[in-house]
Amino acid sequence: MMRIFLFLATNIAVMAVISIVFNLLGLRGILDAQGVNLDLNSLLVMSAIIGMTGSFISLAMSKWTAKQAMGVQVIDRPQNQSEQWLIDIVANQARQAGIGMPEVGIFLAPEANAFATGMNRNSALVAVSSGLLQRMNKDEIEAVVGHEMTHVANGDMVTMALMQGVLNTFVYFFASIIGHVVDRVVLQNERDHGIGYFLAQMVAQIALGFLATMLVMWFSRYREFKADAGGAKLAGRDKMIGALRALQRDYEHKDLPGQLAAFGISGSEVKSLFMSHPPLEERIAALQNAA
């Protein structure tokens, strides 16, 4: 709750600062002189409602959505020794991290993969793929689980949702201003919003959305290093490095088809700006160089 409060407070503070700066720079007067007649304060509030609401709804539904989209089978009662071992590892790491026991699930996928999600660090979901259980040894699986448990303990799901909400706020805000300027100044439309406003706003949202995505992906890469360090603390540094090397063997030399190529481990510098995870060699090096 403190994390949510701080980010909401930050969002409100940033909105207030922007409003003050616009007033000091006389932007309101400039827009009025051009016939834009735009209430910036009201637009800020409306943008915040639009931007934050979607993120909070997405976060609140994240566990349900993940279960449905990935076909996660939650382990209510372990059916074999492998499932019991996985439950025990998660329970042990939850105690170490000081968080509530999350739901534990398995989803069918040939690739080695895992994720954590949920709105509350004491009521999260940690899921691993069947491929991960088959391709990795127990030490490597333990490290991967530690990585995901660190995401939960750090509240990364909430932080990412709030960051996305703040960015959505300002994407909508500035896109709306651009739409108003195009509609009123460029197209000289004196009536209610015309087609020019909606087209300009849509194009501006797409362009600004790309910039916002770059910021979100940068933060995502930063938190992956933190999660690796947390996984090393919970499971052991050698185990965490071993898990990353196992992923490197599986993925680094494979070509990803179609649109998935943009999110591959290796790629151009432009593509790297939109990667949610840092290159595996950088993650391994960070752990090796850690004190």
Order of alpha helices (4+ residues) and beta strands (2+ residues): alpha-alpha-alpha-alpha-beta-alpha-beta-beta-beta-alpha-alpha-alpha-alpha-alpha-alpha-alpha
